[in-house]
Amino acid sequence: MLSLAFWYAMSRVILGWINYLAITRAPHVPASDGLTVAIFTTSSPGEPLAMFERTLAACARIDYPHTTYLLDDTRDPRCREVAEKCGAVWLDLTDLPGAKAGKINRALEMTSEEFILVLDPDHIPFPELLHRVLGQFGDPKVGFVQVAQAYYNQPRSFTAAGAADQTYAFYGPGQMGLHGHGACLAIGANCTFRRAALESVGGHGIGLAEDLVTAIRIHAKGWRSVYLPEVVSRGLVPEDLGSFYRQQLKWARGVYEVAFVELPHALRPLTGRQRLAYLAVGTYYLCGATTFLFLLFPYIYLWTGIQPASMRFGEFILAAGPVGLIATAIYLFAQRWLPGGAPERGIHWRGLVLKIGCWPVYLAGTLLALIRAEIPYVPTEKRAVRGRFLRLAWPQLLLVATYLATLVHIANVRMFDTSEGVLELTSEATWGMVAFATLPVLMSLGILFAAGQSSRAPRPDDPWDSVVLPGRAKQ
Amino acid sequence: MRRRARIALALAGIAAGVGAVYVLTAMSSAAGGPIAAGLQRTGAMVGSLEHRVRMKIRGPGRAAQLVWLDRGRGASLENPDVILLGAYDGRLPASLDGVIDLESKIGVTLPLIQLYSAWGDKAEHQFPLLMAGAIWDMGSVPVVTWEPWLTEFDGRKRTHLPLREARDSHGLAAVARGDYDFYVDEWAAAAAKFGRPFYLRFAHEMNDPYRYPWGPQNNTKEEFIDAWRRIVTRFRAAGATNVIWVWSPHVAYEYWDLYYPGAGTVDWVATGVLNFGPIAQWSRWWTFDEIFGTKYATLAGFGKPVMIAEFGSLAVGGDRAAWYMDALSDLPARYPAVRSLLFFETGSDQTVTYQKVDWRIGADTTVAASVKRAIQTWAPPAKGTQ
């Protein structure tokens, strides 16, 4: 089991490299005039009005002629006022099933534009967005164009910085490689669809991973896709740990749903490379289960003496060291393709800490998928939410406590109970296991820090308060 | 998919993965290189450090009883004036508790502890730094019996070696030619780095044609002597002057003395004295004097201290306690050249018999008491008596 987890980790690294081999940058194609474009952005109850105001105002500044629609189910009259003030069309779409995707599908019926940009309400688009994107549809086989995601609130907390770190490589070399394989993913945000492509699959997919489902279906119908590694909007990344957990759980559960339900049906029409790419995506969140196994095995040895794997810490370093070095080198090399350029480069250690430290969330996603438990679709929080420290960090606290208890136990046993005849002979194995156990504890300390930050009162200002809208307002 | 199908799919995936991993690990397991050696040293250092911390907390351990041995003084190990007792523990590499148990039963803290180490490419074939260090930190001196199992080397990695099936035939000639210097030199360097004195018993029972591949069924005595001399030369070149060389033939076979490599490369001469009793067709109940007494004069004639490197009797076919009493009573007076005797403290020996046999003394209180009494008759007494 343990070596299985190890080989899973190895296969992730190798899949990443295979992906990097296919990296291609789509050339810019100037957009032709006269295309009809709709921008759909959605609002849900509880989301802050000021944020819509910013987003809708920025939409109005987009150069290419278009119509902006606010797909609203807040029942809040002020939403309509804001929309109309910014020149957007307000659509009242209350009581529809299927959350965001349901509203999009209903709005598709009510509109007729040839191209639809689905914009997350927290994303502030740049004026040139449509000009950069629309040219790609000159190829009639192109079904959707996805652009990079970038953020403006990542400096506001450890969680935000880590969450943003995690996405950089994905939106750079990751998606560019997927693009090369003809399998780039549609992300909920900032994806522009050809109406015909959406209609050919019966509208936008519904569910926790609606975006991924939609991409797979459109590919299965033979449409092509384009990924543009360009920053033409900036949005929000979760600032507090609780929101990050909820977002990740939603994604993990959703991605599994796709792997279990969508992929088996869609496999046949996909190309081999698309299958591999989607399989890689579908199994991404297994990292929670494998981290848990890695976490567990030193404790099994330290408390029972049973050695679940015959690998000693030294041998592990020897085997994993070169791979780790090469992987890091390739990771750093691949940073030349980061869409945001220099500010996004670096050792993304916060992202790593969040990924390893949040294993309970990913594990929960895996288990929930296995027993087919449903979790509701809720938009990710736009404002930081003050969480209770214990609620956020109990698994990590439990781990640190277990670790400390284990240290005391081991020191006590070895100083007072172990015979001199075995002490030194078992020393390397024992302390090697302690070293194994230390690595995830270090990661958990990062989570404890993030949880501490998230349990204090959030900053009084909203992240969008300080945003200067790009471009000029049109008269 | 329904829930059951899902769980089944997940289980099938795990099973397939476990199978794949099994195949992959079966294909490779090797060690070597400077990083591996560095990690091995770090591991041993951690062990030594922990041992010292414990002695700080708990007071001096076993080593305190062996201060008299004065290991740093060359002559105390190369030509001691008392009998150095010792034992092999069949539970190595996991534990030396068998030795400690034996010591408590016979009332002596043993200055020597024997371990067996085979040639080959895997991690366990490297210089046994962890075990040697542990033995040293417990106050004793390691006796390493070093077995040239040539077929343990991986032919894919060592392309200059003949195929496995052909490797044992005149294998010692290949050792003498230097075909195995890649291994010998690395081991010698590690031994030199270990730095503390230890006994090295290379290719023991080299004159027994039925036991090990380095016997006369595959090699001539000249080939053995050449291999021995080459290895001693390589060790000296590597600076491993801390090694005390133990030449150890099987004296039950004729012409064993013709395998002697010469006084310049041998520090001790040794042999095993094991009474198997009537459990095998080729054996009967032999007394110690029957096995050892008739060969003693020749052994002592080499002018080197004599070691009984594997010493013991099984229980079937005679009075085991009496055997030990008979063997050990007045040993220093009867065989004054004998300066070391190592108990063969293993409960699961299967080297020459089909069934596991139990040589342990610690597990048999009557025998242990007999050994204890016999040792107490010695004049001068065995050092280290508790």
Chai-1 contact restraints between the chains, C-beta under 6 A:
chainA,res_idxA,chainB,res_idxB,connection_type,confidence,min_distance_angstrom,max_distance_angstrom,comment,restraint_id
A,S3,B,V21,contact,1.0,0.0,6.0,A-B,restraint_1
A,L4,B,G17,contact,1.0,0.0,6.0,A-B,restraint_2
A,L4,B,V18,contact,1.0,0.0,6.0,A-B,restraint_3
A,L4,B,V21,contact,1.0,0.0,6.0,A-B,restraint_4
A,W7,B,V21,contact,1.0,0.0,6.0,A-B,restraint_5
A,F260,B,M1,contact,1.0,0.0,6.0,A-B,restraint_6
A,G314,B,L39,contact,1.0,0.0,6.0,A-B,restraint_7
A,G314,B,G43,contact,1.0,0.0,6.0,A-B,restraint_8
A,L318,B,A36,contact,1.0,0.0,6.0,A-B,restraint_9
A,L370,B,R6,contact,1.0,0.0,6.0,A-B,restraint_10
A,L370,B,I7,contact,1.0,0.0,6.0,A-B,restraint_11
A,R372,B,R3,contact,1.0,0.0,6.0,A-B,restraint_12
A,M415,B,R54,contact,1.0,0.0,6.0,A-B,restraint_13
A,M415,B,I57,contact,1.0,0.0,6.0,A-B,restraint_14
A,S419,B,D97,contact,1.0,0.0,6.0,A-B,restraint_15
A,E420,B,G61,contact,1.0,0.0,6.0,A-B,restraint_16
A,E420,B,R62,contact,1.0,0.0,6.0,A-B,restraint_17
A,G421,B,S95,contact,1.0,0.0,6.0,A-B,restraint_18
A,G421,B,L96,contact,1.0,0.0,6.0,A-B,restraint_19
A,G421,B,D97,contact,1.0,0.0,6.0,A-B,restraint_20
A,G421,B,I100,contact,1.0,0.0,6.0,A-B,restraint_21
A,V422,B,S95,contact,1.0,0.0,6.0,A-B,restraint_22
A,E424,B,G47,contact,1.0,0.0,6.0,A-B,restraint_23
A,E424,B,H51,contact,1.0,0.0,6.0,A-B,restraint_24
A,E424,B,A134,contact,1.0,0.0,6.0,A-B,restraint_25
A,E424,B,D137,contact,1.0,0.0,6.0,A-B,restraint_26
A,L425,B,A134,contact,1.0,0.0,6.0,A-B,restraint_27
A,S427,B,V46,contact,1.0,0.0,6.0,A-B,restraint_28
A,S427,B,G47,contact,1.0,0.0,6.0,A-B,restraint_29
A,S427,B,E50,contact,1.0,0.0,6.0,A-B,restraint_30
A,E428,B,G43,contact,1.0,0.0,6.0,A-B,restraint_31
A,E428,B,G47,contact,1.0,0.0,6.0,A-B,restraint_32
A,W431,B,V46,contact,1.0,0.0,6.0,A-B,restraint_33
